[in-house]
Amino acid sequence: MKDTPLSNCERDFLLKAIQEKKRLDGRQTYDYRKIKITFGTDYGCCFVDLGKTRVMGQVSCELVAPKENRPNEGIMFFNIELSPMASPAFEQGRQSELSVKLNRQLERCLRNSKCIDTESLCVVSGEKVWQIRVDVHLLNHDGNLMDAASIAAISALSHFRRPDVSIQGDEVTVYSQEERDPIPLSIYHMPISVSFSFFQQGTYLLVDPCEREERVMDGLLMIAMNKHREICSIQSSGGIMLLKDQVMRCSKIASVKVSEITELIGKALENDKKARKAGGRCGYAESIPLERITALKMDETPMEMMDVTERANDIVQKAEVPPQMVPSPVVPVPGVGQVGQGLQNTWGLEEEEEEEDENENENGGSDNSGEEQEGRVSQMEEEKYEKEERKGGDVVEISDSEEEEVVILHPEKPDKAPKKTESSLHQKGAASTKKRQK
């Protein structure tokens, strides 16, 4: 399965950030990521975390026949396994160009530099020698695999202990750890690889490139060096031309980084030795965070079970008596019901009724005076209306209500004449009789 390629936007963003001397994780140009070194329960097992890159190194040994051209020297064998668990770009059971390149570089760094005394691995000259096998398993890939692999390999070799042997005639006896203490390997120095990535034909330089930075780099320079400033191997890839000053500057930076990493490995080995001697937690148990895998298993806490009842009675007597009744909480919103044992059942409606009663009482005295004033105003309006009707002119009425806004300019005249009263009829009858008499 091929890895997902970077888009042009990501590539341009990374290159522009490198030009401005900025990195994705906030590091400076010559800064390493955080390095964490832990050891397993068995000797020769080492875990190295370089940022998000995680590598496991495992060392094993067995008695084999030596090589014909070197009958007095032991055999060193290195193997790097790139599993699909680390990255989807790696295929299982098939060696890629990257794995071959890492294997060769690791052999140059550790075996060709003569960091381990191979003659001390000889048991019987020409017949039996120890073969030391170093397996490096890549658990997670986030760039700079070579540096993490070299740290894991040399740390595992320093932590490894081979069984003790004895020779009686032609018989070779191998003792277990219970019978005799295992023997550590004789290591002369610790070669550690430091990687430098170049961008834009060697214009910009970064130390410890991450996975995304490796995709956009133009070239890579790997320098293997020990704390004595002795260069063990140099390998350049990418086809870029480097100047002498650039290589010298990289070697000076590598010497500083190697001394820091060597000191870190020494502290990790010393802490592991103290933990094993004291009988504390070490190795795999120490590397696992608490309550991650064994979530249902808790450590037993020692407790004194003597006079438990007496202490419990004393605590109960000294304790305060809890309240019998629980106070009724206030209903926050009107209209919300509250029903419960020991609580007052309220529905939030009483508060609204009380507020309405209070408003009515406050406005009670002013209502009477308001009614009298409204009656007077209505009488005055009726009188004005009657006067205007008698005059017979145009009448304009504007109602005060907000619902009806009506303007009447020419009111209609009543069809029927107003009824005549008895007094008016009597007067007209008297006037008509007088005319007749005349």
C-alpha positions as CSV (number, residue, x, y, z in Angstrom):
1,M,0.0,0.0,0.0
2,K,1.4,3.3,-1.0
3,D,1.6,6.2,1.4
4,T,-0.7,9.2,0.8
5,P,1.3,11.9,-1.1
6,L,1.5,15.4,0.1
7,S,-0.5,18.1,-1.6
8,N,1.1,21.1,-3.3
9,C,-0.4,23.4,-0.6
10,E,1.2,21.3,2.2
11,R,4.5,21.2,0.4
12,D,4.6,24.9,-0.2
13,F,3.5,25.6,3.4
14,L,6.3,23.4,4.8
15,L,9.0,25.0,2.6
16,K,7.8,28.5,3.4
17,A,7.9,27.7,7.2
18,I,11.4,26.3,6.9
19,Q,12.5,29.5,5.1
20,E,11.2,31.5,8.0
21,K,13.1,29.1,10.4
22,K,9.9,27.6,11.8
23,R,8.8,24.0,12.2
24,L,5.5,22.3,12.6
25,D,6.0,21.2,16.2
26,G,7.5,24.5,17.4
27,R,11.2,23.3,17.6
28,Q,14.2,25.3,16.6
29,T,16.5,24.4,13.7
30,Y,18.9,22.3,15.7
31,D,16.5,20.8,18.3
32,Y,15.8,17.2,18.8
33,R,12.4,15.8,19.8
34,K,11.9,14.4,23.3
35,I,13.7,11.1,23.7
36,K,12.4,8.5,26.2
37,I,14.3,5.3,26.9
38,T,12.7,2.4,28.8
39,F,13.8,-1.2,29.3
40,G,11.8,-4.5,29.3
41,T,11.6,-7.1,32.0
42,D,14.3,-9.2,30.3
43,Y,17.8,-8.1,29.7
44,G,18.4,-6.8,26.2
45,C,14.9,-5.3,25.6
46,C,14.7,-1.6,25.0
47,F,12.0,0.8,23.9
48,V,13.0,4.2,22.4
49,D,10.5,7.0,21.8
50,L,11.8,9.8,19.6
51,G,8.8,12.1,19.5
52,K,6.0,10.0,18.0
53,T,8.5,7.6,16.4
54,R,8.7,4.4,18.6
55,V,11.2,1.6,18.1
56,M,11.9,-1.6,20.1
57,G,15.3,-3.2,20.2
58,Q,15.7,-6.9,21.3
59,V,19.1,-8.6,21.7
60,S,19.5,-12.4,21.8
61,C,22.4,-14.8,21.7
62,E,23.2,-18.4,20.8
63,L,26.3,-20.6,20.4
64,V,27.3,-21.3,16.8
65,A,30.4,-22.2,14.8
66,P,32.6,-19.3,14.0
67,K,33.6,-18.1,10.5
68,E,36.6,-19.8,8.9
69,N,38.5,-16.6,8.3
70,R,37.9,-15.4,11.9
71,P,37.8,-18.4,14.2
72,N,38.5,-16.4,17.4
73,E,35.7,-13.8,17.0
74,G,32.1,-13.8,17.7
75,I,29.4,-12.9,15.1
76,M,27.2,-9.8,15.1
77,F,23.9,-9.8,13.2
78,F,21.5,-6.9,12.7
79,N,18.0,-6.9,11.4
80,I,15.5,-4.1,11.1
81,E,11.8,-5.0,10.6
82,L,9.4,-2.4,9.1
83,S,5.9,-3.6,10.0
84,P,2.6,-2.3,8.6
85,M,1.7,-1.4,12.1
86,A,4.1,1.5,12.0
87,S,3.0,2.9,8.7
88,P,0.6,1.8,5.9
89,A,3.4,2.3,3.4
90,F,5.3,-0.7,4.8
91,E,4.6,-4.2,3.5
92,Q,5.1,-7.3,5.6
93,G,7.4,-10.1,4.3
94,R,9.0,-7.9,1.7
95,Q,12.2,-6.0,2.0
96,S,11.9,-2.4,0.7
97,E,14.7,-0.1,-0.2
98,L,14.3,1.8,3.0
99,S,14.8,-1.4,5.1
100,V,17.9,-2.4,3.2
101,K,19.4,1.1,3.5
102,L,18.7,1.2,7.3
103,N,20.2,-2.3,7.7
104,R,23.4,-1.3,6.0
105,Q,23.7,1.9,7.8
106,L,23.2,0.2,11.2
107,E,25.9,-2.4,10.4
108,R,28.3,0.4,9.5
109,C,27.5,2.2,12.6
110,L,27.8,-0.7,15.1
111,R,29.7,-3.6,13.6
112,N,32.2,-1.8,11.4
113,S,33.0,0.7,14.1
114,K,34.2,-2.1,16.4
115,C,32.2,-0.8,19.3
116,I,31.9,-4.4,20.7
117,D,34.7,-6.7,21.6
118,T,33.9,-9.7,19.4
119,E,37.0,-11.6,20.6
120,S,35.4,-11.8,24.1
121,L,32.5,-13.7,22.5
122,C,34.7,-16.7,21.7
123,V,34.1,-19.8,23.8
124,V,36.3,-22.4,22.0
125,S,38.5,-21.2,19.2
126,G,37.3,-22.5,15.9
127,E,34.4,-24.4,17.4
128,K,32.1,-22.4,19.6
129,V,31.4,-18.6,19.6
130,W,28.5,-16.4,20.6
131,Q,26.3,-15.0,17.9
132,I,24.7,-11.8,19.0
133,R,21.5,-10.9,17.1
134,V,20.0,-7.4,17.3
135,D,16.4,-7.1,16.1
136,V,15.0,-3.7,15.7
137,H,11.2,-3.5,15.3
138,L,9.6,-0.3,14.2
139,L,6.4,0.3,16.1
140,N,5.4,3.8,14.9
141,H,6.9,5.8,12.1
142,D,7.1,9.6,12.4
143,G,10.4,10.3,10.7
144,N,14.1,9.9,11.5
145,L,14.1,6.1,11.8
146,M,17.9,5.8,11.7
147,D,18.5,7.8,14.8
148,A,15.9,6.0,16.8
149,A,17.1,2.6,15.6
150,S,20.8,3.3,16.5
151,I,19.8,4.5,20.0
152,A,17.6,1.5,20.6
153,A,20.3,-0.9,19.3
154,I,23.2,0.4,21.4
155,S,21.0,0.8,24.5
156,A,19.8,-2.8,24.1
157,L,23.4,-4.1,23.7
158,S,24.5,-2.2,26.8
159,H,21.6,-3.6,28.7
160,F,22.0,-7.2,27.5
161,R,23.6,-9.9,29.6
162,R,24.8,-13.2,28.1
163,P,24.8,-16.5,30.1
164,D,28.0,-17.7,31.7
165,V,29.7,-20.8,30.4
166,S,32.3,-23.2,31.6
167,I,34.5,-25.6,29.7
168,Q,35.5,-29.1,31.0
169,G,37.4,-30.9,28.3
170,D,35.2,-31.0,25.2
171,E,32.0,-30.2,27.1
172,V,30.6,-26.7,27.2
173,T,28.1,-26.0,30.0
174,V,25.8,-23.0,29.8
175,Y,24.4,-21.8,33.1
176,S,21.1,-20.1,33.6
177,Q,20.5,-16.9,35.5
178,E,19.5,-18.7,38.6
179,E,22.7,-20.7,38.7
180,R,25.2,-17.9,37.8
181,D,24.9,-14.2,37.2
182,P,24.8,-13.3,33.5
183,I,27.8,-11.4,32.0
184,P,27.4,-8.1,30.2
185,L,29.0,-7.4,26.8
186,S,32.3,-5.5,26.6
187,I,31.5,-2.2,24.8
188,Y,34.3,0.1,23.9
189,H,32.2,3.1,22.9
190,M,28.6,4.1,21.9
191,P,28.2,5.2,18.2
192,I,25.0,7.1,17.7
193,S,23.6,8.3,14.4
194,V,22.5,11.9,13.9
195,S,20.5,12.8,10.8
196,F,20.5,16.2,8.9
197,S,18.0,17.1,6.3
198,F,18.7,19.7,3.6
199,F,16.2,21.8,1.7
200,Q,16.5,23.9,-1.5
201,Q,19.8,22.3,-2.6
202,G,21.5,22.7,0.8
203,T,20.4,26.3,1.5
204,Y,18.5,25.3,4.7
205,L,19.4,22.6,7.3
206,L,17.3,20.8,9.9
207,V,18.2,18.3,12.6
208,D,16.0,15.3,13.4
209,P,13.4,15.7,10.6
210,C,9.9,14.5,11.1
211,E,8.0,12.4,8.6
212,R,6.4,15.4,6.7
213,E,9.8,17.2,6.6
214,E,11.4,14.1,5.1
215,R,8.9,14.1,2.2
216,V,9.9,17.6,1.1
217,M,13.6,17.4,1.7
218,D,16.2,17.4,-1.1
219,G,18.9,15.4,0.7
220,L,19.8,13.6,3.9
221,L,23.1,13.3,5.7
222,M,23.6,10.8,8.5
223,I,26.7,11.0,10.7
224,A,27.5,8.2,13.2
225,M,29.8,9.5,16.0
226,N,30.7,8.7,19.6
227,K,31.1,11.0,22.6
228,H,34.9,11.1,21.9
229,R,34.1,13.0,18.6
230,E,35.2,10.0,16.5
231,I,33.3,9.7,13.3
232,C,32.2,6.1,12.8
233,S,30.4,6.5,9.5
234,I,28.9,9.1,7.1
235,Q,26.3,8.5,4.5
236,S,24.7,11.1,2.2
237,S,21.6,10.4,0.1
238,G,19.4,12.5,-2.2
239,G,22.0,13.5,-4.8
240,I,22.8,17.0,-3.5
241,M,26.3,18.5,-3.5
242,L,27.5,19.5,-0.1
243,L,30.4,21.8,0.6
244,K,33.2,21.1,3.1
245,D,32.0,23.8,5.5
246,Q,28.5,22.3,5.6
247,V,29.9,18.9,6.5
248,M,32.1,20.4,9.2
249,R,29.2,22.3,10.7
250,C,27.1,19.2,10.7
251,S,29.9,17.2,12.5
252,K,30.2,19.8,15.2
253,I,26.4,19.8,15.8
254,A,26.5,16.0,15.8
255,S,29.2,15.9,18.5
256,V,27.0,18.0,20.8
257,K,23.9,15.9,20.2
258,V,25.8,12.6,20.6
259,S,27.2,13.6,24.0
260,E,23.8,14.5,25.3
261,I,22.2,11.3,24.0
262,T,25.1,9.2,25.5
263,E,24.5,10.8,28.9
264,L,20.8,10.1,28.7
265,I,21.5,6.4,27.9
266,G,23.8,6.2,30.8
267,K,21.2,7.6,33.2
268,A,18.6,5.2,31.9
269,L,20.8,2.2,32.5
270,E,21.8,3.4,35.9
271,N,18.1,3.9,36.9
272,D,17.2,0.5,35.6
273,K,20.0,-1.1,37.6
274,K,19.0,0.6,40.8
275,A,15.3,-0.4,40.3
276,R,16.3,-4.1,39.7
277,K,18.6,-4.2,42.7
278,A,16.0,-2.6,45.0
279,G,13.3,-4.9,43.7
280,G,11.0,-2.1,42.5
281,R,9.1,-1.8,39.3
282,C,11.2,-1.9,36.3
283,G,11.1,-2.8,32.6
284,Y,7.7,-3.4,31.0
285,A,5.7,-2.8,34.1
286,E,7.3,0.6,34.6
287,S,6.7,1.7,31.0
288,I,2.9,1.0,31.1
289,P,0.9,3.9,32.6
290,L,-1.2,3.0,35.6
291,E,-4.8,1.7,35.1
292,R,-4.4,1.4,31.3
293,I,-4.2,-2.3,30.7
294,T,-5.0,-3.6,34.2
295,A,-7.9,-1.3,34.7
296,L,-9.9,-3.8,36.9
297,K,-7.0,-4.7,39.1
298,M,-6.2,-2.5,42.1
299,D,-3.4,-2.7,44.6
300,E,-4.5,-3.9,48.0
301,T,-4.2,-1.3,50.7
302,P,-3.1,-2.7,54.1
303,M,-5.7,-1.9,56.9
304,E,-5.9,-2.6,60.6
305,M,-9.0,-4.6,61.4
306,M,-8.6,-4.5,65.2
307,D,-11.4,-2.9,67.3
308,V,-13.3,-1.9,64.2
309,T,-16.7,-1.8,66.0
310,E,-15.5,0.4,68.8
311,R,-14.0,2.9,66.4
312,A,-17.2,2.9,64.3
313,N,-19.4,3.6,67.4
314,D,-17.1,6.5,68.5
315,I,-17.3,8.0,65.0
316,V,-21.1,7.7,65.0
317,Q,-21.5,9.3,68.4
318,K,-19.2,12.2,67.6
319,A,-20.9,12.9,64.3
320,E,-23.6,15.5,64.1
321,V,-27.3,14.5,63.9
322,P,-28.7,15.0,60.4
323,P,-31.8,17.2,60.1
324,Q,-35.1,15.3,60.1
325,M,-37.0,17.6,57.7
326,V,-35.7,18.6,54.4
327,P,-36.5,22.3,53.6
328,S,-38.7,22.8,50.6
329,P,-36.7,24.5,47.8
330,V,-38.1,27.4,45.9
331,V,-39.7,26.6,42.6
332,P,-37.6,28.5,40.1
333,V,-40.2,28.9,37.3
334,P,-43.9,29.5,37.8
335,G,-46.0,26.6,36.4
336,V,-43.4,23.9,37.4
337,G,-44.7,21.2,39.7
338,Q,-42.9,19.9,42.7
339,V,-44.0,16.7,44.4
340,G,-41.9,14.6,46.8
341,Q,-41.8,13.0,50.2
342,G,-41.2,15.6,52.9
343,L,-41.6,18.5,50.5
344,Q,-44.4,21.0,50.1
345,N,-46.4,20.3,47.0
346,T,-46.6,23.5,44.9
347,W,-47.3,24.2,41.3
348,G,-46.0,27.7,41.1
349,L,-49.6,29.2,40.6
350,E,-50.0,30.8,44.0
351,E,-47.3,33.4,43.3
352,E,-49.2,34.6,40.3
353,E,-52.5,34.9,42.2
354,E,-50.8,36.8,45.0
355,E,-49.3,39.3,42.6
356,E,-52.7,39.9,40.9
357,D,-54.4,40.5,44.3
358,E,-51.7,43.0,45.3
359,N,-52.1,44.9,42.0
360,E,-55.9,45.0,42.5
361,N,-55.6,46.3,46.0
362,E,-53.1,49.0,44.9
363,N,-55.3,50.1,42.1
364,G,-58.7,49.8,44.0
365,G,-58.8,53.4,45.3
366,S,-57.9,54.9,42.0
367,D,-60.6,53.0,40.1
368,N,-63.5,54.8,41.7
369,S,-62.2,58.3,41.0
370,G,-61.5,57.2,37.4
371,E,-65.1,56.0,36.9
372,E,-66.5,59.4,38.1
373,Q,-64.2,61.3,35.7
374,E,-65.1,59.0,32.8
375,G,-68.9,59.6,33.5
376,R,-68.4,63.4,33.4
377,V,-66.4,63.3,30.2
378,S,-69.1,61.2,28.5
379,Q,-71.9,63.7,29.5
380,M,-69.9,66.6,28.1
381,E,-69.3,64.7,24.9
382,E,-73.1,64.0,24.5
383,E,-74.0,67.7,25.1
384,K,-71.5,68.8,22.4
385,Y,-72.9,66.2,20.0
386,E,-76.5,67.4,20.5
387,K,-75.5,71.1,20.0
388,E,-73.7,70.3,16.8
389,E,-76.7,68.4,15.5
390,R,-79.0,71.4,16.2
391,K,-76.6,73.6,14.3
392,G,-76.8,71.2,11.3
393,G,-73.2,71.7,10.3
394,D,-70.4,69.3,9.4
395,V,-69.4,67.1,12.3
396,V,-65.9,65.5,12.7
397,E,-65.7,62.7,15.1
398,I,-62.4,61.0,16.1
399,S,-62.7,58.1,18.5
400,D,-60.2,57.8,21.3
401,S,-59.9,54.0,21.1
402,E,-56.9,52.4,19.5
403,E,-58.9,49.7,17.8
404,E,-61.2,52.1,15.8
405,E,-59.8,55.2,14.1
406,V,-62.8,56.6,12.1
407,V,-63.2,60.1,10.7
408,I,-66.8,61.1,9.7
409,L,-67.0,64.3,7.6
410,H,-70.6,64.3,6.3
411,P,-72.9,62.4,8.7
412,E,-76.2,61.0,7.3
413,K,-79.4,62.9,8.3
414,P,-82.0,60.9,10.2
415,D,-84.9,59.7,8.0
416,K,-87.6,60.0,10.6
417,A,-88.4,63.4,12.2
418,P,-88.3,63.5,16.0
419,K,-91.7,62.7,17.7
420,K,-93.6,65.7,18.8
421,T,-94.5,66.0,22.4
422,E,-98.1,66.6,23.8
423,S,-97.4,70.2,24.8
424,S,-96.4,71.2,21.2
425,L,-99.5,69.6,19.8
426,H,-101.8,71.4,22.3
427,Q,-100.2,74.8,21.3
428,K,-100.7,74.2,17.6
429,G,-104.4,73.3,18.2
430,A,-105.1,76.5,20.1
431,A,-103.5,78.6,17.4
432,S,-105.7,77.0,14.7
433,T,-109.0,77.7,16.6
434,K,-108.1,81.4,17.0
435,K,-107.7,81.8,13.2
436,R,-111.1,80.3,12.7
437,Q,-112.8,82.6,15.1
438,K,-111.3,85.6,13.3
